[in-house]
Amino acid sequence: MQLTSARSRWAWIAAGGTAIAVLTTTVLLGPAMRQGTATSHWDAPATTVDKQIDATDLYAFTSPERQDTVTIVANYIPFQAPHKPYQFDTGARYEVHIDNAGTGRAAITYRWTFANKGLPVPSFIRKREHQAGPLDKLVEQSYTLTRLRDGKWETLVHDGYVAPTDMGGPATPDYPSLRRKAVRDLPGGGKVFTGTAADPFYSDNHAVSLLRFGLPFFPVKTGVPTNVSALALQLPKSELALRGDAAANPVIGVWTTASRKSSGLLGSGSDAYKQVSRLGNPNFNEVIIPLKQRDRFNGLRPEDDESGKLVVPSTLDPDQARVVAKQAKVSAPAAPRKDLEQIYLTGLTTRGDGPIRRDLNSHLLNRDVSRVAKAEELRLNMSTPVPATQDKYGLLKGDEQGYPNGRRLIDDVVTINLRMLLGEPAGKGAPGLIAEDNPAFLLKPITGSFPYLAPPVTAAG
Amino acid sequence: MNRVRRLLPLLGCVLLGCVLLTLYAPGGVLRRNEPPGPLAWSPFDLAGSINDTQNRLRRHPDDAAVWASLGDLYLEQARRTADAAYYAKAQGAFERSLRLPTGDGEPYIDAVIGMGALANGRHDFAGAVRWGERARKAAPYRWPLYAVLTDAYLELGEYEQAESALRRMLDGRPGLASFTRAARLEQLRGRIEPARKLLHRACEIAGDPGEYAFCQWQLGELAWHDGDPRGARTAYAQALAADPEHVPSRAGKARAEAALGRIDQALRDYATAVARSPSYVVEYGELLEHLGDRDGARRQYAVFAAHSRLLSASGKPDRLAAGVFEADHGDPDVAVRHLRAEWQRRRSVEVADALGWALHRAGRHAEAAAYATRADQAGGRNALFAYHRGEIEHALGRASAACAHLSRALSINPHFSPGGAARARALLAAA
């Protein structure tokens, strides 16, 4: 465009002059020396975000199209930005545990360990990523999957392929084939998938702010379009059930842990693996366990829940129930909360003394079990039929295959936990608190076959 | 027609603005039931998290937990930008949290721990111990409190206490915060290889570029103190690649470049570093002085003096830094006064060395020797400590001990200081 009049030319010059003046001021003031702090001391980060060993979600459900199997998904490393690679900690053990006898002890443990393979990513992408983050993060990883059963370790997968994040054409060409490559058959009829996937977690805004009120960050609102690193197994029910008999002993308890290798100090002290993360029921640690003990819970094993003085008393009288009730202006049932004990620690059955009179997912329903230890586990009755239509509120809407009987990818667990904290399904509770026509939904649809998780989120969606 | 054509871009902009406003304004079409904040929001992004936390507090101003989170975020901001203004903000947030009711009727634990971390940042190490021990009593499984205690005890020179706090943390929560501190203790005990391993491990688990830069910087410091400027430069460069704003790494790189004879690059890096933080003006000045640029050096020293006055005026003097400066470039008697005061507050090896050196510069060599020996024996393999001890022995007329310490200093790190290393060589040559 041509400048046609002298007037407008002057206007341009004036505008340009102003812009230059502003720019100059900015440049001059920008790097102006700040009033620095005294730095003659060693200054390390006190609190860090330790996401590599942060178990975010655990799922366990009967596989809809292979109903003789159960799918278990443990997700780690939350909030992964699209197009960025994230790695498992090579100095950690990631485990999924199965308790099929109701003792709180793992009858079967599946353990992933990871190794760095090399730098497959083309150099120009490395260079670009170099600007943004740790260069060392751009390595391809492999994993070993072992199974501990009857006191014996057995290697199921050696040099397994970890699905990377979808970084687009040059770095990860033909992504669907990479994902297929990451699904592997296991001896005995199972499958495993390890790698990046879209985070299936979602929740209702209102439910989150009520349930998490007074809890430290970070409040996750509805779905977040980020990725997670998933450890997924699809296993024959017979492999998981007590005595291999899923018909007689259909109930299992599941939890996941991460343990990190520590370090001896000054040549002494222990450098063993320490359990740093534990997850069974969603929200249990953050909602039921008091803040001051939350780090401790992460180091505990379910077999110690009953005798320890933390898990059982916290469940029977959770502080958060009062906080939430006050915040929502409703009333919560009085302690002791035997209903919550059933939900989180023993499973539901009519054979105990709990107020929820329903035979659903207690180990007592197993033929070969006569006593069940109080232990926080995600309990699944593998014999519950898969319904034609699933309800995201699970048991609260009569869908017995949903949470808290295991947990499916579609279950709105935050709302369910909130409602259970306020007294359902033992009593009336506060069912209307969260509008059921709300728009909370999975951000990306799950797929029809293992691992069901949606492929990783990319910048395009 | 012409006028219309000229206005077209403007019209376009206005139109686009209107559309965006309709879509994204509060209550707009796309905002309904959407999480606040942009899609790129990540809880690991400091500025974004601060923004998010403030938003939440606008809606829930009596949430003790969120106020404590905000305090932590400000503290981390203070750490990264070296901007003391964030300390005041952090304090405000923590105090607000401490006043608010909690479930168990006691002050919110993370605010208690946060006050300890804040005290460390402000060099009130005794105060940090008080907050940390209070937190330990209330919540012995809250691991961040052990980071506060470890740091405070380290600065106070109470190394046994630091060790036991850190052991507890390594047992409960092995991670970046415990590994980096363990590396520091290993280094203080002269165990370089274990320290290096711990830092490599910390690099692997760093959660964001800032943390990664910190770990690489520590690796750089380790290599530098071990007399490996090449390795140090590589590590500092890695840190800067992850976080170009990491000033300590910029200064470290300058130091390493100078040792490798790349003076121009060194001067450029120093200029960048001191433009962001005055903490490095003295060593910059010392390099300039060593290169014969006395005016340039004087200018840097003047900046230090001005900054020092500023801190004193605001009631937060950094007596260690001031003492070290006065001993070499000012009045040694003033240095001794500063450092004696600091020694009353904390008895770390750094203060012991500085006090010993100041006493020596003030001509009180016999008194100096005790402090220098203490620093040299407890301070790991530190070339500067060894050099200071050598100089003091020399002043006391003990030639063979002086030679031993001076040559040890040069064997640990021949580049420990431009002037000091030259002087050590000269003394050894004359002996």
Interface residues (C-beta under 8 A of the other chain):
Chain A: M1 T4 P31 M33 R34 Q35 G36 T37 A38 T39 S40 H41 W42 D43 A44 P45 A46 T47 T48 V49 D50 K51 Q52 I53 F79 A81 D89 T90 G91 H130 Q131 A132 G133 P134 L135 D136 N205 S209 F213 G214 L215 P216 F217 F218 P219 K221 T222 V224 P225 T226 R260 K261 S262 S263 L265 L266 G267 G269 S270 K274 V276 P290 L291 K292 Q293 R294 D295 R296 G299 D319 Q320 R322 V323 N438 P439
Chain B: N2 R5 R6 N33 E34 P35 P36 L39 A40 W41 S42 P43 F44 S49 D52 T53 R56 H60 D63 A64 A65 V66 A68 S69 D72 L75 E76 A78 R79 T81 A82 D83 A84 A85 Y87 T102 G103 D104 Y108 I109 D110 I113 A117 N120 G121 R122 H123 F125 A138 A139 Y141 R142 W143 P144 A147 V148 D151 L154 E155 E163 L166 R167 L170 D171 G172 R173 P174 G175 L176 A177 S178 F179 T180 R181 A182 R184 L185 E186 R189 R191 P194 K197 L198 R201 C203 E204 I205 A206 G207 D208 P209 G210 E211 Y212 F214 Q238 A241 A242 V274 A275 R276 S277 P278 S279 H307 L310 L311 K316 P317 D318 L320 A321 V324 E350
